[in-house]
Amino acid sequence: MLVLSRKKGESIIIQDQIEVTVLAVEGDTVRIGISAPKHIDIFRQEIYASIQEANRESATPLAADVEAFMERLRNSEFKKE
């Protein structure tokens, strides 16, 4: 991890396309602004983690669905013979 010190109003540039600027520092809270091309998605870490979890859950078949599918396959195989 690269660790940098920046003051209010200072920025960092990532790959010529993304600019991260420190907007304010208030106690333990740092407000940042991010300028990036529209095709780049930007999420807070906790939101990104919940999206990833939802994607994993939706991609995992339910055991009952798998069993029902297997039963249909077994039944269709017997009908072909």
N, CA, C and O atoms as a GROMACS GRO file, in nm:
protein
  324
    1MET      N    1   0.085  -0.117   0.000
    1MET     CA    2   0.000   0.000   0.000
    1MET      C    3   0.090   0.123   0.000
    1MET      O    4   0.184   0.134   0.079
    2LEU      N    5   0.059   0.214  -0.088
    2LEU     CA    6   0.130   0.342  -0.091
    2LEU      C    7   0.063   0.436   0.008
    2LEU      O    8  -0.059   0.453   0.005
    3VAL      N    9   0.140   0.496   0.095
    3VAL     CA   10   0.087   0.590   0.195
    3VAL      C   11   0.145   0.728   0.166
    3VAL      O   12   0.266   0.745   0.160
    4LEU      N   13   0.056   0.826   0.148
    4LEU     CA   14   0.096   0.963   0.118
    4LEU      C   15   0.035   1.058   0.219
    4LEU      O   16  -0.069   1.030   0.278
    5SER      N   17   0.102   1.170   0.238
    5SER     CA   18   0.044   1.278   0.319
    5SER      C   19  -0.001   1.388   0.224
    5SER      O   20   0.074   1.427   0.134
    6ARG      N   21  -0.121   1.438   0.243
    6ARG     CA   22  -0.176   1.545   0.160
    6ARG      C   23  -0.244   1.645   0.252
    6ARG      O   24  -0.298   1.607   0.357
    7LYS      N   25  -0.243   1.770   0.214
    7LYS     CA   26  -0.314   1.874   0.288
    7LYS      C   27  -0.440   1.912   0.212
    7LYS      O   28  -0.456   1.875   0.096
    8LYS      N   29  -0.528   1.985   0.277
    8LYS     CA   30  -0.651   2.031   0.215
    8LYS      C   31  -0.618   2.100   0.082
    8LYS      O   32  -0.530   2.186   0.076
    9GLY      N   33  -0.690   2.060  -0.022
    9GLY     CA   34  -0.669   2.117  -0.154
    9GLY      C   35  -0.566   2.046  -0.238
    9GLY      O   36  -0.557   2.072  -0.358
   10GLU      N   37  -0.487   1.957  -0.179
   10GLU     CA   38  -0.386   1.883  -0.254
   10GLU      C   39  -0.445   1.755  -0.312
   10GLU      O   40  -0.543   1.701  -0.260
   11SER      N   41  -0.384   1.708  -0.421
   11SER     CA   42  -0.438   1.592  -0.494
   11SER      C   43  -0.331   1.488  -0.519
   11SER      O   44  -0.212   1.512  -0.502
   12ILE      N   45  -0.378   1.372  -0.562
   12ILE     CA   46  -0.292   1.269  -0.620
   12ILE      C   47  -0.357   1.228  -0.752
   12ILE      O   48  -0.479   1.237  -0.767
   13ILE      N   49  -0.275   1.183  -0.845
   13ILE     CA   50  -0.324   1.138  -0.976
   13ILE      C   51  -0.293   0.990  -0.989
   13ILE      O   52  -0.184   0.945  -0.954
   14ILE      N   53  -0.391   0.913  -1.039
   14ILE     CA   54  -0.374   0.769  -1.060
   14ILE      C   55  -0.390   0.742  -1.209
   14ILE      O   56  -0.497   0.767  -1.266
   15GLN      N   57  -0.287   0.692  -1.271
   15GLN     CA   58  -0.284   0.652  -1.413
   15GLN      C   59  -0.340   0.759  -1.507
   15GLN      O   60  -0.417   0.726  -1.597
   16ASP      N   61  -0.305   0.881  -1.490
   16ASP     CA   62  -0.343   0.992  -1.578
   16ASP      C   63  -0.493   1.014  -1.592
   16ASP      O   64  -0.534   1.102  -1.667
   17GLN      N   65  -0.577   0.937  -1.522
   17GLN     CA   66  -0.721   0.948  -1.542
   17GLN      C   67  -0.798   0.979  -1.414
   17GLN      O   68  -0.908   1.034  -1.422
   18ILE      N   69  -0.744   0.945  -1.300
   18ILE     CA   70  -0.818   0.958  -1.175
   18ILE      C   71  -0.745   1.057  -1.085
   18ILE      O   72  -0.625   1.043  -1.060
   19GLU      N   73  -0.819   1.157  -1.038
   19GLU     CA   74  -0.762   1.255  -0.947
   19GLU      C   75  -0.837   1.248  -0.814
   19GLU      O   76  -0.959   1.260  -0.811
   20VAL      N   77  -0.763   1.230  -0.706
   20VAL     CA   78  -0.820   1.225  -0.572
   20VAL      C   79  -0.772   1.350  -0.498
   20VAL      O   80  -0.652   1.371  -0.484
   21THR      N   81  -0.867   1.432  -0.452
   21THR     CA   82  -0.835   1.559  -0.388
   21THR      C   83  -0.886   1.561  -0.245
   21THR      O   84  -1.000   1.520  -0.220
   22VAL      N   85  -0.805   1.606  -0.152
   22VAL     CA   86  -0.849   1.625  -0.014
   22VAL      C   87  -0.930   1.755  -0.010
   22VAL      O   88  -0.877   1.862  -0.038
   23LEU      N   89  -1.057   1.744   0.025
   23LEU     CA   90  -1.145   1.861   0.030
   23LEU      C   91  -1.150   1.924   0.167
   23LEU      O   92  -1.154   2.047   0.180
   24ALA      N   93  -1.150   1.841   0.271
   24ALA     CA   94  -1.160   1.894   0.408
   24ALA      C   95  -1.110   1.789   0.506
   24ALA      O   96  -1.116   1.669   0.480
   25VAL      N   97  -1.061   1.837   0.619
   25VAL     CA   98  -1.022   1.750   0.730
   25VAL      C   99  -1.088   1.808   0.854
   25VAL      O  100  -1.060   1.921   0.894
   26GLU      N  101  -1.178   1.728   0.915
   26GLU     CA  102  -1.252   1.771   1.033
   26GLU      C  103  -1.243   1.661   1.138
   26GLU      O  104  -1.318   1.564   1.131
   27GLY      N  105  -1.155   1.676   1.234
   27GLY     CA  106  -1.138   1.572   1.335
   27GLY      C  107  -1.086   1.445   1.271
   27GLY      O  108  -0.983   1.445   1.204
   28ASP      N  109  -1.158   1.334   1.292
   28ASP     CA  110  -1.120   1.205   1.235
   28ASP      C  111  -1.174   1.184   1.094
   28ASP      O  112  -1.150   1.079   1.034
   29THR      N  113  -1.246   1.281   1.041
   29THR     CA  114  -1.309   1.266   0.910
   29THR      C  115  -1.232   1.343   0.804
   29THR      O  116  -1.200   1.461   0.820
   30VAL      N  117  -1.203   1.274   0.695
   30VAL     CA  118  -1.137   1.336   0.580
   30VAL      C  119  -1.234   1.328   0.463
   30VAL      O  120  -1.277   1.219   0.426
   31ARG      N  121  -1.268   1.442   0.407
   31ARG     CA  122  -1.355   1.445   0.288
   31ARG      C  123  -1.266   1.450   0.166
   31ARG      O  124  -1.177   1.534   0.156
   32ILE      N  125  -1.292   1.359   0.071
   32ILE     CA  126  -1.215   1.356  -0.051
   32ILE      C  127  -1.308   1.370  -0.171
   32ILE      O  128  -1.425   1.333  -0.165
   33GLY      N  129  -1.254   1.422  -0.278
   33GLY     CA  130  -1.325   1.429  -0.405
   33GLY      C  131  -1.250   1.343  -0.505
   33GLY      O  132  -1.127   1.339  -0.504
   34ILE      N  133  -1.325   1.275  -0.591
   34ILE     CA  134  -1.263   1.187  -0.690
   34ILE      C  135  -1.314   1.227  -0.828
   34ILE      O  136  -1.434   1.228  -0.853
   35SER      N  137  -1.222   1.259  -0.917
   35SER     CA  138  -1.255   1.286  -1.057
   35SER      C  139  -1.203   1.170  -1.139
   35SER      O  140  -1.084   1.139  -1.137
   36ALA      N  141  -1.295   1.104  -1.212
   36ALA     CA  142  -1.257   0.987  -1.291
   36ALA      C  143  -1.349   0.979  -1.412
   36ALA      O  144  -1.459   1.036  -1.411
   37PRO      N  145  -1.307   0.909  -1.517
   37PRO     CA  146  -1.394   0.889  -1.633
   37PRO      C  147  -1.523   0.818  -1.592
   37PRO      O  148  -1.525   0.743  -1.494
   38LYS      N  149  -1.630   0.844  -1.666
   38LYS     CA  150  -1.761   0.787  -1.632
   38LYS      C  151  -1.763   0.634  -1.634
   38LYS      O  152  -1.843   0.573  -1.563
   39HIS      N  153  -1.676   0.571  -1.712
   39HIS     CA  154  -1.677   0.424  -1.721
   39HIS      C  155  -1.612   0.357  -1.600
   39HIS      O  156  -1.614   0.234  -1.589
   40ILE      N  157  -1.555   0.434  -1.510
   40ILE     CA  158  -1.492   0.378  -1.390
   40ILE      C  159  -1.590   0.388  -1.273
   40ILE      O  160  -1.632   0.497  -1.236
   41ASP      N  161  -1.625   0.273  -1.216
   41ASP     CA  162  -1.714   0.271  -1.100
   41ASP      C  163  -1.635   0.306  -0.974
   41ASP      O  164  -1.522   0.259  -0.955
   42ILE      N  165  -1.695   0.388  -0.890
   42ILE     CA  166  -1.632   0.426  -0.763
   42ILE      C  167  -1.732   0.399  -0.652
   42ILE      O  168  -1.844   0.450  -0.654
   43PHE      N  169  -1.690   0.318  -0.553
   43PHE     CA  170  -1.777   0.281  -0.441
   43PHE      C  171  -1.702   0.299  -0.310
   43PHE      O  172  -1.580   0.286  -0.305
   44ARG      N  173  -1.776   0.329  -0.204
   44ARG     CA  174  -1.718   0.317  -0.070
   44ARG      C  175  -1.693   0.168  -0.046
   44ARG      O  176  -1.766   0.083  -0.099
   45GLN      N  177  -1.592   0.136   0.033
   45GLN     CA  178  -1.554  -0.005   0.053
   45GLN      C  179  -1.670  -0.088   0.106
   45GLN      O  180  -1.691  -0.200   0.058
   46GLU      N  181  -1.746  -0.037   0.203
   46GLU     CA  182  -1.854  -0.117   0.261
   46GLU      C  183  -1.967  -0.142   0.161
   46GLU      O  184  -2.031  -0.246   0.166
   47ILE      N  185  -1.992  -0.046   0.071
   47ILE     CA  186  -2.093  -0.065  -0.033
   47ILE      C  187  -2.044  -0.169  -0.134
   47ILE      O  188  -2.119  -0.256  -0.175
   48TYR      N  189  -1.918  -0.159  -0.173
   48TYR     CA  190  -1.860  -0.254  -0.266
   48TYR      C  191  -1.866  -0.396  -0.210
   48TYR      O  192  -1.898  -0.491  -0.282
   49ALA      N  193  -1.835  -0.411  -0.083
   49ALA     CA  194  -1.840  -0.544  -0.019
   49ALA      C  195  -1.982  -0.600  -0.021
   49ALA      O  196  -2.000  -0.719  -0.045
   50SER      N  197  -2.083  -0.516   0.005
   50SER     CA  198  -2.222  -0.566   0.003
   50SER      C  199  -2.265  -0.602  -0.139
   50SER      O  200  -2.342  -0.696  -0.157
   51ILE      N  201  -2.219  -0.529  -0.239
   51ILE     CA  202  -2.248  -0.563  -0.379
   51ILE      C  203  -2.187  -0.698  -0.414
   51ILE      O  204  -2.252  -0.782  -0.475
   52GLN      N  205  -2.062  -0.718  -0.374
   52GLN     CA  206  -1.994  -0.844  -0.401
   52GLN      C  207  -2.066  -0.961  -0.335
   52GLN      O  208  -2.083  -1.066  -0.395
   53GLU      N  209  -2.110  -0.942  -0.210
   53GLU     CA  210  -2.183  -1.047  -0.138
   53GLU      C  211  -2.315  -1.078  -0.208
   53GLU      O  212  -2.351  -1.195  -0.223
   54ALA      N  213  -2.388  -0.975  -0.250
   54ALA     CA  214  -2.514  -0.996  -0.320
   54ALA      C  215  -2.491  -1.071  -0.451
   54ALA      O  216  -2.570  -1.158  -0.488
   55ASN      N  217  -2.383  -1.038  -0.522
   55ASN     CA  218  -2.351  -1.109  -0.646
   55ASN      C  219  -2.319  -1.255  -0.620
   55ASN      O  220  -2.362  -1.343  -0.695
   56ARG      N  221  -2.244  -1.283  -0.514
   56ARG     CA  222  -2.213  -1.422  -0.480
   56ARG      C  223  -2.341  -1.500  -0.445
   56ARG      O  224  -2.358  -1.614  -0.488
   57GLU      N  225  -2.429  -1.437  -0.368
   57GLU     CA  226  -2.553  -1.504  -0.329
   57GLU      C  227  -2.641  -1.532  -0.451
   57GLU      O  228  -2.701  -1.639  -0.461
   58SER      N  229  -2.649  -1.438  -0.543
   58SER     CA  230  -2.736  -1.458  -0.659
   58SER      C  231  -2.677  -1.559  -0.757
   58SER      O  232  -2.751  -1.620  -0.834
   59ALA      N  233  -2.545  -1.578  -0.754
   59ALA     CA  234  -2.481  -1.673  -0.844
   59ALA      C  235  -2.477  -1.814  -0.787
   59ALA      O  236  -2.447  -1.908  -0.860
   60THR      N  237  -2.507  -1.831  -0.659
   60THR     CA  238  -2.504  -1.962  -0.595
   60THR      C  239  -2.642  -2.026  -0.603
   60THR      O  240  -2.738  -1.972  -0.548
   61PRO      N  241  -2.652  -2.138  -0.671
   61PRO     CA  242  -2.783  -2.202  -0.681
   61PRO      C  243  -2.827  -2.262  -0.546
   61PRO      O  244  -2.744  -2.309  -0.468
   62LEU      N  245  -2.956  -2.258  -0.522
   62LEU     CA  246  -3.010  -2.320  -0.401
   62LEU      C  247  -3.006  -2.472  -0.416
   62LEU      O  248  -3.027  -2.524  -0.526
   63ALA      N  249  -2.980  -2.541  -0.309
   63ALA     CA  250  -2.971  -2.688  -0.312
   63ALA      C  251  -3.101  -2.748  -0.366
   63ALA      O  252  -3.097  -2.845  -0.442
   64ALA      N  253  -3.215  -2.692  -0.327
   64ALA     CA  254  -3.344  -2.744  -0.374
   64ALA      C  255  -3.358  -2.728  -0.525
   64ALA      O  256  -3.413  -2.815  -0.592
   65ASP      N  257  -3.309  -2.616  -0.578
   65ASP     CA  258  -3.315  -2.594  -0.723
   65ASP      C  259  -3.227  -2.693  -0.797
   65ASP      O  260  -3.266  -2.746  -0.902
   66VAL      N  261  -3.109  -2.720  -0.744
   66VAL     CA  262  -3.018  -2.815  -0.807
   66VAL      C  263  -3.080  -2.955  -0.804
   66VAL      O  264  -3.076  -3.026  -0.904
   67GLU      N  265  -3.136  -2.992  -0.692
   67GLU     CA  266  -3.199  -3.125  -0.681
   67GLU      C  267  -3.317  -3.137  -0.777
   67GLU      O  268  -3.332  -3.241  -0.841
   68ALA      N  269  -3.399  -3.035  -0.789
   68ALA     CA  270  -3.513  -3.039  -0.881
   68ALA      C  271  -3.464  -3.051  -1.025
   68ALA      O  272  -3.522  -3.125  -1.104
   69PHE      N  273  -3.358  -2.980  -1.059
   69PHE     CA  274  -3.301  -2.989  -1.193
   69PHE      C  275  -3.249  -3.129  -1.221
   69PHE      O  276  -3.272  -3.185  -1.328
   70MET      N  277  -3.177  -3.186  -1.124
   70MET     CA  278  -3.124  -3.321  -1.141
   70MET      C  279  -3.237  -3.424  -1.156
   70MET      O  280  -3.225  -3.517  -1.236
   71GLU      N  281  -3.343  -3.407  -1.082
   71GLU     CA  282  -3.458  -3.497  -1.092
   71GLU      C  283  -3.520  -3.490  -1.231
   71GLU      O  284  -3.556  -3.592  -1.289
   72ARG      N  285  -3.532  -3.368  -1.285
   72ARG     CA  286  -3.586  -3.352  -1.421
   72ARG      C  287  -3.495  -3.419  -1.523
   72ARG      O  288  -3.543  -3.481  -1.618
   73LEU      N  289  -3.363  -3.407  -1.504
   73LEU     CA  290  -3.270  -3.473  -1.596
   73LEU      C  291  -3.285  -3.624  -1.588
   73LEU      O  292  -3.288  -3.693  -1.691
   74ARG      N  293  -3.294  -3.676  -1.466
   74ARG     CA  294  -3.311  -3.822  -1.450
   74ARG      C  295  -3.439  -3.869  -1.518
   74ARG      O  296  -3.439  -3.971  -1.587
   75ASN      N  297  -3.546  -3.796  -1.499
   75ASN     CA  298  -3.675  -3.834  -1.558
   75ASN      C  299  -3.670  -3.826  -1.711
   75ASN      O  300  -3.726  -3.911  -1.778
   76SER      N  301  -3.605  -3.726  -1.764
   76SER     CA  302  -3.599  -3.714  -1.910
   76SER      C  303  -3.508  -3.822  -1.971
   76SER      O  304  -3.532  -3.865  -2.083
   77GLU      N  305  -3.405  -3.865  -1.900
   77GLU     CA  306  -3.318  -3.971  -1.948
   77GLU      C  307  -3.393  -4.102  -1.956
   77GLU      O  308  -3.373  -4.178  -2.050
   78PHE      N  309  -3.479  -4.130  -1.859
   78PHE     CA  310  -3.554  -4.255  -1.861
   78PHE      C  311  -3.656  -4.255  -1.973
   78PHE      O  312  -3.686  -4.361  -2.028
   79LYS      N  313  -3.711  -4.141  -2.009
   79LYS     CA  314  -3.811  -4.133  -2.115
   79LYS      C  315  -3.749  -4.155  -2.252
   79LYS      O  316  -3.818  -4.201  -2.343
   80LYS      N  317  -3.620  -4.124  -2.269
   80LYS     CA  318  -3.553  -4.142  -2.397
   80LYS      C  319  -3.527  -4.288  -2.428
   80LYS      O  320  -3.524  -4.327  -2.544
   81GLU      N  321  -3.509  -4.370  -2.327
   81GLU     CA  322  -3.472  -4.511  -2.346
   81GLU      C  323  -3.587  -4.593  -2.392
   81GLU      O  324  -3.572  -4.714  -2.413
   0.00000   0.00000   0.00000
